[in-house]
Amino acid sequence: MRAHEILCESATQVKESPGSQINTQTLSELVKLVASGGEVSGNQVVANLRASPSVAWAESDGKIVGLVALKIPSSTYRDKVFSNAGVPELARRYKIERGYAYVIPEYRSAGIATQLRAKLKNAGPMYVTTREQNTIVNQSLVNSGFRQSGSPWLSSRGDYKLLLWVK
C-alpha cells in the first residue's frame, strides 16, 4: 500500500444515514460533491438524497471526500433507463438505483468506495448505470455480484455510452 492510501484510510470516517435525517449543511456539501463529478444535473439531487433510504459518505479532516446513495427514481426515469438498454421488461423488478457514487480524485485507490458501498443498507434488487469505458468501476460491480443487462446506449450528456447493471 502506498503512503497516500494509508493516510487516506486512517484519516477518513465513513458515515451512513437515511437521507431524511441528514442535516442541511451536510446535505449541501453532498450536493456540491455530486455536482463536482459532472455526471448529473443538480435540479433533482437534493430531492433524491432526501428521499434516499441510505446515503453513505466519507469525511477526511472535516471535508466530504466521497459518497454513494440508494435512490428511488421516478418510474419515468427508470423506464427510460431500461428502455435505452433494450430491456424495458426488467424495469418493474428494480425499484432502487445505486448512484451518485463519487470519490474525489486525490482519495481514489484508497478503498473509500468499497467502504462506502459496504455501509449502504441492503435494499433488495437494484440497478446501476456506468460509463462503458469506466472499466475499474465496471469490474468492481462484477466483483460485487452485479451483471450487465441489455446493450450499451449513447448518453444524452456526451459522446459516450452507458451500461446498465442489475443485482
FENKAHU-V290277 format. One record per helix or strand of 3 or more residues. SS is the DSSP state (A for helix, B for strand). FROM is the first residue (numbers start at 0). TO is the last residue. If there is no record, write none. Layout:
ss;from;to
SS;FROM;TO
SS;FROM;TO
//
This chain:
ss;from;to
A;2;10
B;11;16
A;18;20
A;23;35
A;41;50
B;53;59
B;62;70
A;74;83
A;87;92
B;95;102
A;104;106
A;111;118
B;125;130
A;134;142
B;146;153
B;160;165
//
